[in-house]
């Protein structure tokens, strides 16, 4: 068995510039660790079978819910339970975030549409 390699989030974020297109940087136990850069508003959506963790590493994420909203700053995370409709928003500038979710998770959940990413790039 080989020694596991460490991952530099800063280095990995430096490898891409596109928004709303998560990149896989790790996998464990059927879960994927993904990085994403966002700007502006995403689509309202839910995930029927998957919970999602959003950890902010740069900027401030506004997570809208039908009954309220939460602001998540650098070093903070939020877990969105399966079935809860939500809309991630970068109100000002760009937000960098780490996502932790099952490998079956589609970024647009039940909403589908043009922002759906079916083939995720591995960094």
N, C-alpha and C positions, 0 to 999 in steps of 0.2 A: 504494500500500500504506500502511495507517495504522500509527501507532506502537502497539505492544502496551500494554495497560493492566496495571498491577500489581494483585495480589490481596492483601488483608490477611486472613490466617487468623483473627485475633482478631475482626475485623468479621464475617466469614462465620459463624464459630461462634456469634456473638451473634444470628444470624437464626433459630435453631431450638433447641428443647429436647427433642425426642423422641429416644429411644434406639433403636439397632439399625436405623436407617433412613438409609443413606448418602445424601449430597447431592452432586451433581456441581458442581464449581467450576472445572473446566478440562478441556480435551481436546487431545490431540496425538498424531499418528501412530497412530490407532486405540486409544489408551490414554485412560483417564479418571483425573482427579485428583478424589478424593472425600473428603468430611469426614464423620465419624461420631462420635457420642457414645454411649458404652456404659455399662451398669450391670449388674452381675451376670454370669451365664453365658450364652453363646450355645450353639447346637447344635453337636455334633460334625459336621464335614463336610469334604469335599475338593473340589477343582476338577480335573476330568479334563484340561483343556486350558490352564489359565491359572495363571501364577505370580502371587502377590500380595505387595505391599510394604505394611507397616504402620509408620507413623512416629508416635510418641507425642508429643503437644504438651502434654498435661496429664495428671497421674496416672501410674499404673503399670499396664501391661498384662501379664497373665499369659497366655502362649500355651502351651496344653497340647498335647502330642503323645502318641501311644500309647506312646512309649518315653522320655518325659521331659517337661520343661517349661522355659521360658525366661521371665524377667521383663525387660520392656522399659520403660525409664524415659524421662523427658522428654528429647527430643533424640536418642533412639536409634530404630533401626528394625530390623525383621526381615523377611526375604523367605521366604515359605512357597512352596516349589516345587510345581508342579502334581502332583497325585496324592497329596500328603501330607495325611493326615487331621489336623485340628487343631480346637481349641476356644478361641476368644478369651474371656478372663474379666477383668472389672474386680472384683477382690477387695474393695476398699474404695472407696467413693465412686464418682465418675464419671471415666471416661477419655475424653479427646478424642484422636482420631487422624486422620491423613491416610492415605488409601489410594491406591495407584497400581496400576492393573490394566487389562487389556484391557476394552474396552467391552462385550464379550460376557459378562463375569463376572456371575453371579447370586450374591447375598450368601450364600445357604445352600448353594451348590454342588450336590452330589449328594444332599443330605439333604432338600431341599424343606421343606414344612411351613408353619405359620402365620406364621413370621417372614420368609418369602420376600418380598422387595420387587421387584415387576416393573416398576413405573414410578418411576424415580428423579427427584426434584425437582432442578431446576437453580437454583443461587443466583447 
